[in-house]
């Protein structure tokens, strides 16, 4: 039996209708359609009963997105393509060879924060002049709370 075999929607439909017609067990269907386990068929049956229909499997040459770094300029260009093209994120992701999820996140960040939301800030701290007074006070408060906790633990240890 193949691992992760893909079945066309027509085959799934045929198998479910065959089962609902009666006289065929899960095990028989698994053997006939070369399924790894009955859970695969149960998933098909659930889709059928929920009236969701069956999806066609991705073609063998389907787009497999490779992890790649993008520049700020590329992210801006991708966002503009989405916004100008009626927000068809899927087509834009295929055109620029980046994942759909990433494109969607960039669009959301752009809509929420503008171009500044597209800047990759991972692993970079804010400079002091970029930090607001409220953020500085919160940071100081966290430091004091940590120091108080450490002193309390030290006192508890000395009492015992």
C-alpha positions as CSV (number, residue, x, y, z in Angstrom):
1,X,0.0,0.0,0.0
2,X,1.2,3.5,-0.8
3,X,1.8,6.1,1.8
4,X,-0.1,9.4,1.4
5,X,-1.7,8.3,-1.9
6,X,-3.8,10.9,-3.6
7,X,-7.3,10.1,-4.9
8,X,-9.3,12.1,-7.5
9,X,-12.6,13.5,-6.3
10,X,-14.4,11.1,-8.7
11,X,-12.9,8.1,-7.1
12,X,-13.8,9.3,-3.6
13,X,-17.4,9.9,-4.8
14,X,-17.6,6.5,-6.4
15,X,-16.2,4.7,-3.2
16,X,-18.7,6.5,-0.9
17,X,-21.7,5.8,-3.2
18,X,-20.6,2.2,-3.4
19,X,-20.5,2.0,0.4
20,X,-23.9,3.7,0.8
21,X,-25.3,1.3,-1.8
22,X,-24.7,-1.5,0.8
23,X,-23.0,-4.8,0.8
24,X,-19.4,-3.4,1.0
25,X,-17.5,-3.0,4.3
26,X,-14.8,-0.4,5.1
27,X,-12.2,-3.2,4.9
28,X,-13.3,-4.3,1.4
29,X,-13.1,-0.7,0.2
30,X,-9.7,-0.2,1.7
31,X,-8.4,-3.2,-0.2
32,X,-10.2,-2.3,-3.4
33,X,-8.9,1.3,-3.4
34,X,-5.6,0.5,-1.8
35,X,-6.1,2.8,1.3
36,X,-3.7,2.6,4.2
37,X,-6.4,2.5,6.8
38,X,-10.2,2.9,7.2
39,X,-9.8,6.4,8.6
40,X,-9.1,7.7,5.1
41,X,-12.5,6.4,3.9
42,X,-14.2,7.7,7.1
43,X,-12.9,11.1,6.2
44,X,-14.4,10.9,2.7
45,X,-17.7,9.7,4.2
46,X,-17.8,12.6,6.6
47,X,-17.2,15.1,3.7
48,X,-20.0,13.5,1.8
49,X,-22.4,13.5,4.7
50,X,-21.6,17.1,5.5
51,X,-22.3,18.1,1.8
52,X,-18.8,19.7,1.5
53,X,-17.9,17.9,-1.7
54,X,-14.5,16.4,-2.5
55,X,-11.4,18.4,-3.4
56,X,-9.1,17.4,-6.2
57,X,-5.6,16.6,-5.0
58,X,-2.8,18.9,-5.9
59,X,-1.1,18.1,-9.2
60,X,2.3,16.5,-8.9
61,X,3.9,19.6,-10.3
62,X,2.0,21.8,-7.8
63,X,3.6,24.7,-6.3
64,X,5.9,23.8,-3.4
65,X,7.0,27.0,-1.8
66,X,10.6,27.1,-0.8
67,X,11.6,29.2,2.1
68,X,13.2,32.3,0.9
69,X,14.1,35.7,2.2
70,X,12.4,38.7,0.7
71,X,13.5,42.3,0.8
72,X,11.3,45.2,2.0
73,X,10.9,46.3,-1.6
74,X,9.7,42.9,-2.6
75,X,7.1,42.8,0.2
76,X,5.9,46.3,-0.8
77,X,5.6,45.2,-4.4
78,X,3.7,42.0,-3.5
79,X,1.3,44.0,-1.3
80,X,0.6,46.5,-4.0
81,X,-0.1,43.7,-6.4
82,X,-2.6,42.2,-4.0
83,X,-4.3,45.5,-3.3
84,X,-4.4,46.6,-6.9
85,X,-5.6,43.2,-8.1
86,X,-8.6,42.9,-5.9
87,X,-6.7,41.1,-3.1
88,X,-6.3,37.8,-5.0
89,X,-3.6,36.6,-2.6
90,X,-3.4,33.1,-4.0
91,X,-2.4,34.2,-7.5
92,X,0.1,36.8,-6.2
93,X,1.7,34.2,-4.0
94,X,2.2,31.9,-7.0
95,X,3.4,34.7,-9.2
96,X,6.1,35.8,-6.7
97,X,6.9,32.3,-5.4
98,X,6.1,32.9,-1.8
99,X,3.6,31.2,0.4
100,X,0.0,32.2,0.5
101,X,0.0,32.5,4.3
102,X,3.0,34.9,4.1
103,X,1.3,37.1,1.5
104,X,-1.8,37.2,3.6
105,X,0.1,38.3,6.7
106,X,1.9,41.0,4.8
107,X,-1.3,42.4,3.5
108,X,-2.8,42.4,7.0
109,X,0.3,44.1,8.4
110,X,0.3,46.7,5.6
111,X,-3.4,47.5,6.2
112,X,-2.8,47.8,10.0
113,X,0.5,49.7,10.1
114,X,1.4,50.8,6.6
115,X,4.8,50.2,5.2
116,X,6.4,50.1,8.7
117,X,4.4,46.9,9.3
118,X,6.4,45.2,6.5
119,X,9.8,45.8,8.1
120,X,11.3,42.6,9.4
121,X,12.2,43.3,13.0
122,X,12.9,39.8,14.2
123,X,15.9,39.7,16.6
124,X,16.1,43.5,16.7
125,X,15.4,45.5,19.7
126,X,14.0,49.0,19.7
127,X,16.4,51.8,20.2
128,X,15.9,54.0,23.3
129,X,14.7,56.9,21.1
130,X,12.1,54.7,19.5
131,X,10.7,53.5,22.9
132,X,7.8,55.4,24.3
133,X,7.8,56.6,27.9
134,X,5.0,54.1,28.8
135,X,7.1,51.2,27.4
136,X,10.2,52.4,29.4
137,X,8.1,52.5,32.6
138,X,6.7,49.0,31.9
139,X,10.2,47.7,31.4
140,X,11.4,49.3,34.7
141,X,8.4,47.8,36.5
142,X,9.2,44.3,35.2
143,X,12.7,44.7,36.4
144,X,11.6,45.8,39.8
145,X,9.1,42.9,40.0
146,X,11.8,40.4,39.1
147,X,14.2,41.9,41.7
148,X,11.4,41.8,44.4
149,X,10.7,38.2,43.5
150,X,14.4,37.3,43.8
151,X,14.7,39.0,47.2
152,X,11.5,37.3,48.4
153,X,12.9,33.9,47.4
154,X,16.2,34.7,49.1
155,X,14.4,35.7,52.3
156,X,12.3,32.5,52.2
157,X,15.5,30.4,51.8
158,X,17.2,32.1,54.7
159,X,14.2,31.6,57.0
160,X,14.3,27.8,56.5
